[in-house]
Amino acid sequence: MHALSLPTWMIHISSVLEWMAAMWFIWQFATVTQRPVWRWLAIGMFPALVSAMAACTWHLFDNAPSLAWLVTLQAALTVGGNATLCLAAWWIWRHGQVSAESPE
């Protein structure tokens, strides 16, 4: 655990907790507004959350060379997470366009 300073650990851990809270709030928003399409955003955030956890795990073990594969996993999950967030945003936008076009 000596790879990072205490303030840096606080930022890492609080970022993970904030991301989890954001996912939960988005899920609740979808429920309260009765717009389930927003749940896709919370689901799309999951790979980025696992990416952050992989980075924290690697740092927890003092950046051990034997766990260097976590860096590759973290990078892949970041790319995948960006893609799923993009797809979720597009799906929400598309759903809004279809809703706006349909007669009431």
Protein Blocks (a to p, Z undefined) as FASTA:
>chain_A
ZZpcfklmmmmmmmmmmmmmmmmmmmmmmmmnopaklmmmmmmmmmmmmmmmmmmmmmmn
oopaklmmmmmmmmmmmmmmmmmmmmmmmmmmmmmmmmmmpcZZ
